[in-house]
C-alpha cells in the first residue's frame, strides 16, 4: 500500500495549495489502503454495452478473451472514478465543475452554483456523465504518473540503454545503409553500343567514377551520402535494391552491379561502402531514451497501482 499512501500525501499537499476546505473534505472520505472492501458493479447491461462497443471497434464479434480484457479495463476505469470521487477531485477540477453546472442548469433551474453542484451529487452525475468520468480518469492517471521523476539520472538511462541493446530493440539503431556511385544513361541521347562500352571502361578502371557521372544524363544519388533500403527502392525499384543488398564489398567485382537496363536507358551502379545496422551513440539518443524511460516507468507504476487498488475491491458481476 506504500504507493497509495504516497499518492494520498501528494494529493493532500496539492490541495493545501488550493484550499484548506478541500483538505478537510478529503480527510472525511474513505481513504486508500483501508481494510473495508469496496465494490464495483458490472451489470449485464454494462457487459452488453462493452460487447457492442467492441463490435463497432473491430468490426466483428469479439472473442471471449477480448471481451474479458475489455471488461477488466472497464473495471479499472470504474475504480479510478470511484477513487477520484473519494479523494474529492470532482470538487476542485474546473472542467468537471463547468460540465456539471452546464448539465444542472437544465435540471435544477435558477439556483445558486453551489446548490446545483450539491444537487448533482445526489443525482450521481459525477459518476454517470461520460465527460466527467473521462476527466476524472485522466486526472487520476496523471496523479499516479506524477510519482515518476521527469529527470532520471544518467546512470538510470545508461542502464536502460543497456537493457534495450540486450533486447535487440531497433528503435535506437541506425538502419543499414550504403554509399553508391550512380549514373543514368538514356538511349534517346546515347547509342546502346556507346553506353555498354562506357560501362565496360568504367568497370575495368579506364573510366573513373567522376568521369562516368559527367557522361551520364542524370545522377540520382550523392556518393558521399549513405542511403537506406527504403530510399534505394524509391529510386531504383525493388529488384535493383535487392541486388544492392547482395553486394559484398570484399568480392573481386569491387561493388559494381551488372548494367541495369530500363525501358528508356541504363543504370550504372557501384556500391562503395556499406554500413550495417548499429546502435547510435548514447549522446545521440539521450533525449529519446529519457522520454521512453519516463513513459515506461509511468506505465509500470500505473499497472502496479491499479493492481493494488483492484485488491481493495470486490467486483460484482
Residue frames as qw, qx, qy, qz and C-alpha x, y, z in Angstrom:
[[0.000, 0.882, 0.471, 0.000, 0.00, 0.00, 0.00],
 [0.444, -0.450, 0.035, 0.774, 3.02, 2.28, 0.02],
 [0.191, 0.219, 0.485, 0.825, 2.23, 3.69, -3.42],
 [0.199, -0.708, -0.589, -0.336, -1.33, 4.51, -2.39],
 [0.449, -0.743, -0.282, 0.409, -0.27, 6.29, 0.80],
 [0.398, -0.223, 0.227, 0.860, 2.27, 8.31, -1.16],
 [0.049, 0.444, 0.568, 0.691, -0.44, 9.36, -3.57],
 [0.332, -0.797, -0.504, -0.020, -2.69, 10.46, -0.73],
 [0.471, -0.595, -0.063, 0.648, 0.13, 12.55, 0.74],
 [0.304, 0.050, 0.422, 0.853, 0.89, 14.03, -2.67],
 [0.081, -0.612, -0.585, -0.526, -2.72, 14.98, -3.31],
 [0.411, -0.785, -0.402, 0.229, -3.23, 16.39, 0.17],
 [0.436, -0.406, 0.093, 0.797, -0.20, 18.61, -0.33],
 [0.149, 0.248, 0.518, 0.805, -1.53, 19.79, -3.67],
 [0.233, -0.724, -0.594, -0.261, -4.92, 20.54, -2.17],
 [0.447, -0.628, -0.277, 0.574, -3.33, 22.57, 0.61],
 [0.266, -0.115, 0.264, 0.920, -2.17, 24.99, -2.04],
 [0.126, -0.401, -0.593, -0.687, -5.74, 25.38, -3.24],
 [0.498, -0.517, -0.058, -0.693, -7.98, 25.36, -0.19],
 [0.105, -0.234, 0.836, -0.485, -7.95, 24.13, 3.39],
 [0.700, 0.090, 0.253, -0.661, -11.66, 23.39, 2.98],
 [0.807, 0.325, -0.410, -0.276, -10.94, 20.74, 0.33],
 [0.315, 0.348, -0.828, 0.307, -8.32, 19.08, 2.54],
 [0.396, -0.102, 0.628, -0.662, -10.83, 18.88, 5.34],
 [0.817, 0.224, 0.006, -0.531, -13.33, 17.28, 2.99],
 [0.634, 0.414, -0.651, -0.045, -10.71, 14.85, 1.72],
 [0.047, 0.300, -0.838, 0.454, -9.87, 13.74, 5.25],
 [0.576, 0.009, 0.472, -0.667, -13.52, 12.89, 5.85],
 [0.829, 0.292, -0.233, -0.417, -13.90, 10.40, 2.98],
 [0.959, -0.141, 0.227, 0.090, -12.84, 6.79, 2.75],
 [0.013, 0.819, -0.521, -0.238, -9.12, 6.61, 2.07],
 [0.757, 0.395, -0.518, -0.061, -6.93, 4.29, 0.09],
 [0.338, 0.358, -0.787, 0.373, -5.40, 1.43, 1.96],
 [0.568, -0.296, 0.388, -0.663, -8.31, 0.82, 4.35],
 [0.241, -0.108, 0.960, -0.089, -9.38, -2.65, 5.44],
 [0.580, 0.432, 0.514, -0.461, -13.00, -2.43, 4.23],
 [0.383, 0.143, 0.735, 0.542, -13.62, -3.83, 0.77],
 [0.337, 0.471, 0.013, -0.815, -15.21, -1.53, -1.78],
 [0.626, 0.334, 0.705, 0.001, -17.43, -2.69, -4.60],
 [0.184, 0.346, -0.459, -0.797, -17.54, -2.31, -8.37],
 [0.626, 0.336, 0.639, -0.295, -20.75, -3.45, -10.00],
 [0.113, 0.262, -0.665, -0.690, -20.72, -4.60, -13.63],
 [0.658, 0.274, 0.455, -0.534, -24.28, -5.27, -14.76],
 [0.622, 0.268, 0.692, 0.250, -25.42, -7.39, -17.68],
 [0.355, 0.908, 0.222, -0.028, -26.32, -4.15, -19.44],
 [0.177, -0.847, 0.420, 0.274, -22.72, -2.98, -18.95],
 [0.558, -0.184, 0.749, 0.306, -21.41, -6.20, -20.49],
 [0.549, 0.603, 0.562, 0.137, -23.75, -5.84, -23.47],
 [0.154, 0.977, -0.028, -0.141, -22.66, -2.22, -23.96],
 [0.343, -0.661, 0.593, 0.305, -18.97, -3.19, -23.78],
 [0.609, 0.116, 0.742, 0.255, -19.56, -6.01, -26.26],
 [0.454, 0.806, 0.379, 0.040, -21.34, -3.68, -28.69],
 [0.034, -0.936, 0.265, 0.229, -18.51, -1.14, -28.45],
 [0.484, -0.386, 0.716, 0.323, -16.04, -3.89, -29.30],
 [0.602, 0.454, 0.636, 0.167, -18.11, -4.97, -32.31],
 [0.289, 0.948, 0.125, -0.048, -18.10, -1.39, -33.59],
 [0.230, -0.829, 0.447, 0.243, -14.36, -1.08, -32.98],
 [0.361, -0.351, 0.813, 0.292, -13.12, -4.34, -34.51],
 [0.500, 0.303, -0.424, -0.692, -15.93, -4.96, -37.00],
 [0.644, -0.030, -0.740, -0.192, -16.81, -8.44, -35.74],
 [0.770, -0.585, -0.137, -0.214, -17.93, -10.28, -32.63],
 [0.047, -0.736, 0.622, -0.264, -15.17, -10.21, -30.00],
 [0.647, 0.048, -0.751, 0.123, -13.57, -13.37, -28.73],
 [0.675, -0.651, -0.348, 0.003, -14.12, -14.34, -25.12],
 [0.657, -0.217, -0.140, 0.708, -10.58, -13.17, -24.34],
 [0.160, 0.355, 0.166, 0.906, -11.19, -9.78, -25.98],
 [0.445, -0.668, -0.346, -0.485, -14.44, -9.33, -24.07],
 [0.750, -0.505, -0.312, 0.291, -12.81, -10.37, -20.80],
 [0.516, -0.008, -0.047, 0.855, -10.00, -7.85, -21.36],
 [0.064, -0.496, -0.247, -0.830, -12.47, -5.07, -22.17],
 [0.608, -0.672, -0.366, -0.211, -14.50, -5.81, -19.04],
 [0.717, -0.345, -0.229, 0.561, -11.31, -5.75, -16.94],
 [0.296, 0.220, 0.081, 0.926, -10.47, -2.36, -18.46],
 [0.333, -0.627, -0.334, -0.620, -13.96, -1.10, -17.59],
 [0.720, -0.578, -0.353, 0.153, -13.49, -2.29, -14.01],
 [0.581, -0.108, -0.111, 0.799, -10.19, -0.40, -13.79],
 [0.033, 0.415, 0.197, 0.887, -11.84, 2.77, -15.06],
 [0.540, -0.663, -0.387, -0.345, -14.67, 2.39, -12.55],
 [0.724, -0.429, -0.288, 0.456, -12.12, 2.01, -9.76],
 [0.396, 0.095, 0.013, 0.913, -10.30, 5.16, -10.89],
 [0.228, -0.568, -0.298, -0.733, -13.55, 7.13, -11.00],
 [0.678, -0.620, -0.390, -0.061, -14.51, 5.86, -7.56],
 [0.669, -0.291, -0.205, 0.652, -11.13, 6.72, -6.06],
 [0.200, 0.318, 0.132, 0.917, -11.25, 10.17, -7.67],
 [0.422, -0.646, -0.325, -0.547, -14.62, 10.81, -6.04],
 [0.755, -0.520, -0.329, 0.226, -13.39, 9.51, -2.69],
 [0.568, -0.108, -0.073, 0.813, -10.43, 11.85, -2.93],
 [0.034, 0.811, 0.330, -0.482, -12.68, 14.79, -3.79],
 [0.356, -0.093, 0.464, 0.806, -11.17, 15.55, -7.19],
 [0.100, 0.624, 0.659, 0.406, -14.62, 16.41, -8.53],
 [0.240, -0.868, -0.340, 0.271, -14.77, 19.33, -6.09],
 [0.316, -0.717, 0.207, 0.586, -11.64, 21.04, -7.38],
 [0.443, 0.061, 0.637, 0.628, -11.44, 20.27, -11.09],
 [0.218, 0.439, 0.017, -0.872, -12.63, 23.27, -13.17],
 [0.298, 0.098, -0.729, -0.608, -13.57, 21.15, -16.20],
 [0.203, -0.322, -0.920, 0.095, -15.74, 18.87, -14.06],
 [0.026, 0.487, 0.480, -0.729, -17.37, 21.84, -12.34],
 [0.251, 0.333, -0.280, -0.865, -18.17, 23.58, -15.63],
 [0.307, -0.041, -0.855, -0.416, -19.63, 20.41, -17.12],
 [0.161, -0.386, -0.856, 0.304, -21.77, 19.65, -14.07],
 [0.103, 0.482, 0.293, -0.819, -23.14, 23.18, -13.80],
 [0.284, 0.211, -0.514, -0.781, -23.98, 23.16, -17.51],
 [0.301, -0.200, -0.913, -0.188, -25.92, 19.92, -17.04],
 [0.157, -0.430, -0.738, 0.495, -27.65, 21.09, -13.88],
 [0.161, 0.211, -0.033, -0.964, -28.93, 24.33, -15.41],
 [0.474, -0.050, -0.605, -0.638, -31.36, 22.18, -17.39],
 [0.510, -0.282, -0.810, 0.069, -32.31, 20.14, -14.33],
 [0.377, -0.435, -0.574, 0.583, -32.21, 22.48, -11.35],
 [0.054, 0.899, 0.378, 0.214, -33.29, 25.79, -12.82],
 [0.191, 0.763, -0.168, 0.595, -32.13, 29.15, -11.48],
 [0.756, -0.640, -0.091, 0.101, -30.41, 28.10, -8.28],
 [0.161, -0.873, 0.448, 0.106, -27.00, 29.07, -6.99],
 [0.576, 0.512, -0.635, -0.043, -23.99, 27.28, -8.40],
 [0.075, -0.339, 0.851, -0.395, -23.25, 25.67, -5.04],
 [0.679, 0.092, 0.481, -0.546, -26.80, 24.37, -4.74],
 [0.798, 0.464, -0.223, -0.313, -26.69, 22.99, -8.28],
 [0.344, 0.525, -0.767, 0.131, -23.34, 21.39, -7.57],
 [0.315, -0.190, 0.801, -0.472, -24.63, 19.70, -4.41],
 [0.780, 0.253, 0.249, -0.515, -27.78, 18.52, -6.19],
 [0.636, 0.523, -0.531, -0.200, -25.60, 16.93, -8.87],
 [0.001, 0.368, -0.889, 0.273, -24.04, 14.75, -6.17],
 [0.574, 0.075, 0.632, -0.516, -27.43, 13.38, -5.16],
 [0.787, 0.487, -0.013, -0.379, -28.11, 12.53, -8.82],
 [0.787, -0.229, 0.487, 0.301, -24.76, 10.70, -9.04],
 [0.559, 0.825, 0.015, -0.076, -23.95, 12.85, -12.07],
 [0.110, -0.797, 0.582, 0.120, -20.23, 12.77, -11.31],
 [0.531, -0.200, 0.820, 0.079, -20.20, 9.03, -11.85],
 [0.618, 0.450, 0.644, -0.028, -22.58, 8.82, -14.81],
 [0.383, 0.885, -0.042, -0.262, -21.64, 11.74, -17.07],
 [0.910, 0.237, 0.097, 0.325, -19.20, 10.46, -19.71],
 [0.346, 0.775, -0.179, 0.498, -17.23, 13.73, -19.95],
 [0.455, -0.749, 0.338, -0.343, -16.83, 13.92, -16.18],
 [0.956, -0.191, 0.215, 0.052, -15.81, 10.25, -16.00],
 [0.782, 0.458, -0.030, 0.422, -13.12, 10.70, -18.64],
 [0.069, 0.824, -0.257, 0.501, -11.80, 13.79, -16.90],
 [0.667, -0.622, 0.330, -0.246, -11.62, 12.08, -13.51],
 [0.968, 0.033, 0.152, 0.197, -9.89, 9.03, -15.01],
 [0.566, 0.656, -0.111, 0.486, -7.40, 11.31, -16.75],
 [0.212, -0.818, 0.306, -0.439, -6.70, 13.22, -13.53],
 [0.858, -0.425, 0.275, -0.086, -6.17, 10.02, -11.57],
 [0.906, 0.254, 0.062, 0.333, -3.73, 8.66, -14.13],
 [0.320, 0.764, -0.198, 0.525, -1.79, 11.92, -14.06],
 [0.511, -0.732, 0.311, -0.327, -1.62, 11.84, -10.26],
 [0.951, -0.180, 0.233, 0.095, -0.32, 8.27, -10.35],
 [0.762, 0.484, 0.017, 0.430, 2.17, 9.09, -13.11],
 [0.011, 0.909, -0.187, 0.371, 3.43, 12.15, -11.22],
 [0.783, -0.571, 0.241, 0.054, 5.23, 9.83, -8.80],
 [0.844, 0.169, 0.204, 0.467, 7.77, 9.15, -11.54],
 [0.273, -0.685, 0.142, 0.661, 10.57, 11.69, -11.73],
 [0.633, 0.759, 0.150, 0.007, 10.82, 13.55, -15.02],
 [0.181, 0.857, -0.477, 0.076, 14.58, 13.87, -14.52],
 [0.983, -0.154, 0.016, 0.101, 16.11, 10.37, -14.42],
 [0.391, -0.743, 0.441, 0.318, 19.82, 10.18, -13.73],
 [0.437, 0.623, -0.575, -0.300, 22.37, 9.41, -16.42],
 [0.138, -0.266, 0.948, -0.107, 23.13, 6.09, -14.71],
 [0.583, 0.306, 0.629, -0.413, 19.45, 5.12, -14.96],
 [0.619, 0.665, -0.090, -0.407, 19.37, 6.00, -18.64],
 [0.209, 0.570, -0.781, -0.144, 22.61, 4.11, -19.35],
 [0.334, -0.058, 0.913, -0.226, 21.23, 1.04, -17.60],
 [0.635, 0.502, 0.384, -0.444, 18.00, 1.37, -19.61],
 [0.476, 0.696, -0.413, -0.344, 20.02, 1.69, -22.83],
 [0.059, -0.391, 0.919, 0.003, 21.96, -1.44, -21.91],
 [0.504, 0.203, 0.783, -0.304, 18.72, -3.41, -21.47],
 [0.597, 0.654, 0.035, -0.464, 17.42, -2.07, -24.77],
 [0.309, 0.612, -0.688, -0.238, 20.51, -3.39, -26.54],
 [0.242, -0.168, 0.943, -0.152, 20.21, -6.75, -24.78],
 [0.553, 0.421, 0.624, -0.357, 16.62, -6.99, -26.03],
 [0.357, 0.055, 0.640, 0.678, 17.80, -6.02, -29.52],
 [0.241, 0.800, 0.455, -0.309, 15.24, -3.24, -29.85],
 [0.550, 0.353, 0.375, 0.657, 15.62, -1.42, -33.15],
 [0.020, -0.943, -0.332, 0.006, 14.27, 1.97, -32.02],
 [0.272, -0.891, 0.220, 0.291, 17.71, 3.42, -31.30],
 [0.690, -0.091, 0.539, 0.474, 19.52, 1.85, -34.24],
 [0.237, 0.571, -0.380, -0.688, 20.67, 3.36, -37.47],
 [0.892, 0.350, 0.210, -0.194, 19.27, 1.46, -40.42],
 [0.667, -0.129, 0.505, 0.532, 21.77, -0.35, -42.55],
 [0.356, 0.884, 0.047, -0.300, 22.79, 1.90, -45.41],
 [0.767, 0.103, 0.342, 0.534, 25.11, 2.14, -48.38],
 [0.055, 0.745, -0.192, -0.636, 27.00, 4.74, -50.37],
 [0.735, 0.404, 0.513, 0.182, 26.62, 4.43, -54.12],
 [0.055, -0.394, 0.411, 0.820, 28.16, 5.80, -57.28],
 [0.500, 0.517, 0.686, -0.107, 25.39, 6.18, -59.82],
 [0.090, 0.360, -0.361, -0.856, 24.82, 7.35, -63.35],
 [0.593, 0.462, 0.628, -0.200, 21.82, 7.03, -65.66],
 [0.086, -0.286, 0.582, 0.756, 22.25, 6.97, -69.43],
 [0.626, 0.478, 0.357, -0.502, 19.25, 7.46, -71.72],
 [0.581, 0.142, 0.685, 0.416, 19.05, 5.65, -75.03],
 [0.341, 0.875, 0.343, 0.027, 17.48, 8.74, -76.58],
 [0.019, -0.957, 0.261, 0.125, 20.78, 10.60, -76.13],
 [0.158, -0.592, 0.778, 0.139, 23.27, 7.76, -76.49],
 [0.740, 0.207, -0.553, -0.321, 23.52, 4.59, -78.54],
 [0.915, -0.370, 0.076, -0.141, 23.33, 1.29, -76.70],
 [0.858, 0.261, -0.184, 0.403, 26.74, 0.34, -78.07],
 [0.204, 0.633, -0.302, 0.683, 28.29, 3.52, -76.65],
 [0.608, -0.598, 0.191, -0.486, 26.59, 3.04, -73.26],
 [0.986, -0.159, -0.017, 0.036, 27.79, -0.56, -73.00],
 [0.688, 0.410, -0.242, 0.547, 31.33, 0.49, -73.91],
 [0.119, -0.683, 0.290, -0.660, 31.30, 3.21, -71.24],
 [0.832, -0.459, 0.112, -0.292, 30.14, 0.63, -68.71],
 [0.945, 0.093, -0.134, 0.284, 32.99, -1.72, -69.69],
 [0.416, 0.559, -0.271, 0.664, 35.53, 1.10, -69.40],
 [0.425, -0.668, 0.206, -0.575, 34.14, 2.11, -66.01],
 [0.941, -0.318, 0.028, -0.111, 34.33, -1.42, -64.60],
 [0.884, 0.136, -0.101, 0.436, 37.93, -2.02, -65.76],
 [0.484, -0.654, -0.077, 0.577, 39.09, 1.36, -64.46],
 [0.424, 0.242, 0.363, 0.794, 39.58, 3.15, -67.76],
 [0.173, -0.632, -0.268, -0.706, 36.76, 5.50, -66.76],
 [0.131, 0.037, -0.663, 0.736, 36.74, 6.97, -63.24],
 [0.030, -0.587, -0.766, 0.262, 33.60, 7.33, -61.13],
 [0.030, 0.668, 0.150, -0.729, 33.57, 11.10, -61.56],
 [0.066, 0.277, -0.600, -0.748, 34.18, 10.88, -65.33],
 [0.036, -0.314, -0.926, -0.206, 31.35, 8.35, -65.69],
 [0.002, -0.681, -0.601, 0.418, 29.00, 10.70, -63.85],
 [0.035, 0.535, -0.182, -0.824, 29.98, 13.59, -66.12],
 [0.106, 0.056, -0.789, -0.603, 28.97, 11.49, -69.12],
 [0.025, 0.419, 0.896, -0.147, 25.68, 10.40, -67.50],
 [0.112, -0.535, -0.430, -0.719, 22.41, 12.13, -68.33],
 [0.506, -0.688, 0.021, -0.520, 21.42, 12.16, -64.65],
 [0.379, 0.170, -0.782, 0.464, 22.83, 11.22, -61.25],
 [0.564, -0.580, -0.427, -0.404, 20.27, 10.24, -58.59],
 [0.742, -0.632, -0.167, 0.148, 22.46, 9.96, -55.50],
 [0.043, 0.882, -0.421, 0.205, 25.38, 11.78, -53.93],
 [0.812, 0.158, -0.533, 0.177, 28.21, 9.28, -53.46],
 [0.186, 0.340, -0.593, 0.706, 29.18, 10.89, -50.14],
 [0.544, -0.229, 0.268, -0.762, 25.75, 10.26, -48.57],
 [0.083, 0.016, 0.991, -0.103, 24.54, 6.99, -47.05],
 [0.580, -0.049, -0.213, -0.785, 21.09, 5.90, -48.23],
 [0.513, -0.090, 0.766, -0.376, 18.79, 3.28, -46.69],
 [0.229, 0.154, 0.923, 0.269, 16.99, 0.41, -48.36],
 [0.259, 0.722, 0.572, -0.289, 13.74, 2.39, -48.45],
 [0.125, 0.785, -0.198, -0.574, 15.46, 5.17, -50.38],
 [0.176, -0.259, 0.835, 0.453, 17.01, 2.62, -52.75],
 [0.292, 0.412, 0.862, 0.047, 13.59, 1.19, -53.54],
 [0.231, 0.830, 0.299, -0.410, 12.11, 4.60, -54.22],
 [0.042, 0.726, -0.423, -0.541, 14.98, 5.50, -56.55],
 [0.134, 0.397, -0.824, -0.382, 15.61, 2.23, -58.36],
 [0.817, -0.040, -0.312, -0.482, 12.81, -0.22, -57.54],
 [0.828, -0.415, 0.321, -0.196, 12.78, -3.46, -55.53],
 [0.955, 0.244, -0.001, 0.169, 14.78, -5.57, -57.97],
 [0.468, 0.646, -0.310, 0.516, 17.80, -3.27, -58.11],
 [0.406, -0.695, 0.360, -0.472, 17.58, -2.66, -54.35],
 [0.959, -0.213, 0.173, -0.073, 17.79, -6.43, -53.80],
 [0.813, 0.417, -0.137, 0.383, 20.92, -6.56, -55.96],
 [0.067, 0.759, -0.341, 0.551, 22.48, -3.73, -53.96],
 [0.702, -0.550, 0.299, -0.339, 21.78, -5.64, -50.72],
 [0.993, 0.019, 0.081, 0.089, 23.55, -8.72, -52.12],
 [0.505, 0.732, -0.318, 0.330, 26.77, -6.87, -52.95],
 [0.798, -0.525, -0.007, 0.295, 29.75, -7.94, -50.85],
 [0.147, 0.959, -0.234, -0.064, 32.48, -5.32, -51.00],
 [0.491, -0.565, 0.639, 0.177, 35.25, -7.86, -50.41],
 [0.817, 0.309, 0.475, 0.104, 34.48, -9.66, -53.67],
 [0.512, -0.098, 0.434, 0.735, 36.52, -9.20, -56.81],
 [0.238, 0.680, 0.543, 0.432, 33.76, -7.24, -58.58],
 [0.291, -0.017, -0.184, 0.939, 34.62, -4.26, -56.34],
 [0.158, 0.462, 0.508, -0.710, 30.97, -3.34, -55.75],
 [0.250, 0.206, -0.447, -0.834, 29.94, -2.96, -59.40],
 [0.644, 0.302, 0.588, -0.384, 26.41, -4.08, -60.21],
 [0.423, 0.253, 0.712, 0.501, 25.70, -5.54, -63.65],
 [0.095, 0.004, -0.229, -0.969, 24.45, -2.86, -66.00],
 [0.241, 0.420, 0.772, -0.412, 20.75, -2.35, -65.27],
 [0.017, 0.193, 0.594, 0.781, 18.56, -1.95, -68.33],
 [0.238, 0.499, 0.557, -0.619, 15.38, 0.10, -68.12],
 [0.522, 0.657, 0.539, 0.063, 12.85, 0.99, -70.85],
 [0.276, 0.958, 0.043, 0.062, 14.41, 4.41, -71.50],
 [0.215, 0.813, -0.489, 0.233, 18.01, 3.79, -70.57],
 [0.818, -0.001, -0.509, 0.267, 20.58, 2.14, -68.32],
 [0.499, -0.843, 0.151, -0.133, 21.63, 2.50, -64.66],
 [0.604, 0.369, -0.558, 0.432, 25.33, 2.31, -63.76],
 [0.613, -0.718, 0.071, -0.321, 25.59, 1.48, -60.04],
 [0.618, 0.259, -0.617, 0.413, 28.54, 0.73, -57.81],
 [0.663, -0.727, -0.170, -0.063, 28.42, 0.15, -54.04],
 [0.428, 0.612, -0.427, 0.510, 31.43, 1.86, -52.48],
 [0.018, 0.240, -0.727, 0.643, 30.61, 1.41, -48.79],
 [0.600, -0.425, -0.587, -0.339, 28.09, -0.45, -46.64],
 [0.127, -0.363, 0.564, -0.731, 27.17, 0.44, -43.07],
 [0.348, -0.270, -0.898, -0.010, 25.47, -2.29, -41.03],
 [0.479, -0.720, -0.283, -0.414, 22.53, -1.68, -38.74],
 [0.532, 0.027, -0.541, 0.651, 24.01, -0.42, -35.47],
 [0.329, -0.790, -0.463, 0.230, 23.06, 1.37, -32.28],
 [0.193, 0.838, -0.028, 0.510, 23.53, 5.09, -32.27],
 [0.378, 0.167, -0.552, 0.724, 25.90, 6.55, -29.65],
 [0.257, -0.567, -0.683, 0.382, 24.26, 7.32, -26.31],
 [0.100, -0.390, -0.091, 0.911, 24.69, 11.07, -26.76],
 [0.167, -0.037, -0.562, -0.809, 22.62, 10.96, -29.97],
 [0.465, -0.387, -0.708, -0.364, 19.67, 9.17, -28.40],
 [0.190, -0.071, -0.665, 0.719, 19.78, 10.54, -24.86],
 [0.360, 0.041, 0.132, -0.923, 16.67, 12.70, -25.21],
 [0.697, -0.014, -0.503, -0.511, 14.68, 9.90, -26.83],
 [0.514, -0.036, -0.810, 0.281, 15.88, 7.47, -24.15],
 [0.030, 0.016, 0.524, -0.851, 14.78, 9.87, -21.43],
 [0.560, 0.022, -0.077, -0.825, 11.27, 10.22, -22.84],
 [0.728, 0.012, -0.632, -0.265, 10.91, 6.48, -23.39],
 [0.374, 0.023, -0.785, 0.494, 12.27, 5.65, -19.94],
 [0.234, 0.023, 0.399, -0.886, 9.86, 8.04, -18.23],
 [0.668, 0.041, -0.284, -0.687, 6.95, 6.74, -20.30],
 [0.651, 0.023, -0.759, -0.013, 7.80, 3.14, -19.45],
 [0.190, -0.006, -0.717, 0.671, 8.12, 3.91, -15.74],
 [0.405, 0.027, 0.186, -0.895, 4.79, 5.74, -15.73],
 [0.732, 0.019, -0.482, -0.481, 3.05, 2.86, -17.46],
 [0.534, 0.038, -0.803, 0.262, 4.62, 0.46, -15.00],
 [0.001, -0.027, -0.606, 0.795, 3.54, 2.43, -11.95],
 [0.578, 0.004, -0.090, -0.811, 0.01, 2.76, -13.35],
 [0.722, 0.006, -0.657, -0.217, -0.19, -1.02, -13.73],
 [0.415, -0.019, -0.767, 0.488, 1.14, -1.68, -10.22],
 [0.193, 0.001, 0.376, -0.906, -1.10, 0.97, -8.64],
 [0.673, -0.017, -0.286, -0.682, -4.18, -0.37, -10.40],
 [0.648, -0.015, -0.760, 0.043, -3.27, -3.85, -9.15],
 [0.170, -0.032, -0.668, 0.724, -3.08, -2.54, -5.57],
 [0.415, 0.034, 0.124, -0.901, -6.38, -0.73, -5.94],
 [0.671, 0.004, -0.575, -0.469, -8.00, -3.75, -7.56],
 [0.442, -0.037, -0.841, 0.309, -7.13, -5.79, -4.48],
 [0.094, 0.086, 0.513, -0.849, -9.25, -3.41, -2.39],
 [0.556, 0.151, -0.086, -0.813, -12.38, -4.06, -4.45],
 [0.464, 0.181, 0.865, -0.057, -14.91, -6.82, -4.88],
 [0.248, 0.158, -0.496, -0.817, -16.26, -6.94, -8.43],
 [0.499, 0.291, 0.705, -0.411, -19.93, -7.82, -8.50],
 [0.249, 0.292, -0.584, -0.715, -20.95, -9.11, -11.91]]
